[in-house]
Amino acid sequence: MSTLRNIVQTPELRNKILFTIFIIVVYRLGVQIPAPGVSLDAIEQLRAQSEETSGGIFGYLNLFTGGGLASLSLFSLGILPYITSSIIIQILTVAVPKLEEWQSQGAIGQRKITQWTRYITILLALVQSTGIVFIVGNNPEAFFGVDVGLFPDSSPGRVIMAVMCMTAGTALVMWMGELITQKGIGNGMSMIIFASVVSGLPALGIRINAISGWVWLIVALLLLVVLCAGIVFVEQGQRRIPVNFAKRVVGRRQYGGNNTYIPLKVNQAGVIPVIFASSLLQLPSLIANVLPTSGDPLDPNWGDQVRDFITSNLFQPDNLGYILVFGALIVGFAYFYNAIAFDPVRRADELRKSGGFIPGIRPGPQTERHLAKILNRITLPGALFLALVALIPSAALARLLGSGSNNAASLVGFSGVSILIAVGVSLETMKQINSQLMARNYDGFLK
């Protein structure tokens, strides 16, 4: 309570928190406003049957848009195009020399990279909104699970207007996220994702209670507490590599001679591998949704059969194939992202140029091999932990609520991802608040 009182008594920090809350409220209001041309009666019908329509590709996209996709709102794409664009830019930085040059230019290069990230975000938003409107208009049952006519007037003008409004909504969400980063508290894009995934947790608890009773609700809450404690423990864990700097005498002054360390987090990739793996796992379903359909359940064609096979294997939390594929993708992307985020060759070269060295390790190639070995060793437990947290809650609750049940599969398909994002963003925001309080001689959350 004393920490909260210090936050309220600090005008600058209080204003930043209030501004962040205001932007999040505006975002949540925009999620509830349907795009032009969408039938309100069809939206009510879709929400009434939400227990049957919250799984698969729809459940995943609806999770990260905070329910915006369920009403095809102005913010129905949320921040997903920006996430995809950021991942693309990070991958291309390794392969494109120009991007690597910009990255080494400091603030000026970062502004150029940010601008290109925005351009790619708008392009992706245009493509994704067009695809969603096309699928919803032609085959809504394959996407939502029920046959609802969200576009009663599917004229080209109405469709183009809906696509443009959804694309503009994505640009507005991206701008609001940047406003939070500049004038609020925390990373703006992360805060918007946080608001999206947390908004669905109360409904998740209500549905668990409705399906299986309050006993299993208590079990789910206990599992949530244990997972939160484990995530905090792993997120705070790091391997500290000691570094010494040689003494240098320039004139009458002595430089260097101090000791420090390189902090390597056990899970320095955060939740990015889970998001990237989830996104890649959706591609087969997106492709299957545009396959031809017979419209006759008694005589399905090959498109219906492929779609049913993908749905029953890739999006069932207690399915062994789903667990193995999703887990392998998370581990693989964790190694891939860490290799991009921490380059042992570059770090060893920086140490050599600044006169630093790791005790007992020669500068140069030996330092590179030593850093790479440590990075590989600590990445494995972090990646396995990410996979377990992303998979165990979904698989366990699906089994408790009834294996193979539509309610079970749709209810908890991505709850592990929600917990990871919520706790990870909360920790980063608390660290920012803590650092600003410490700068004003107040005790922060992390004592």
Summary of the structure (lengths in Angstrom):
residues: 447
radius of gyration: 24.2
end to end distance: 13.8
largest distance: 90.8
contacts: 1464
relative contact order: 0.12
helix: 71%
strand: 6%
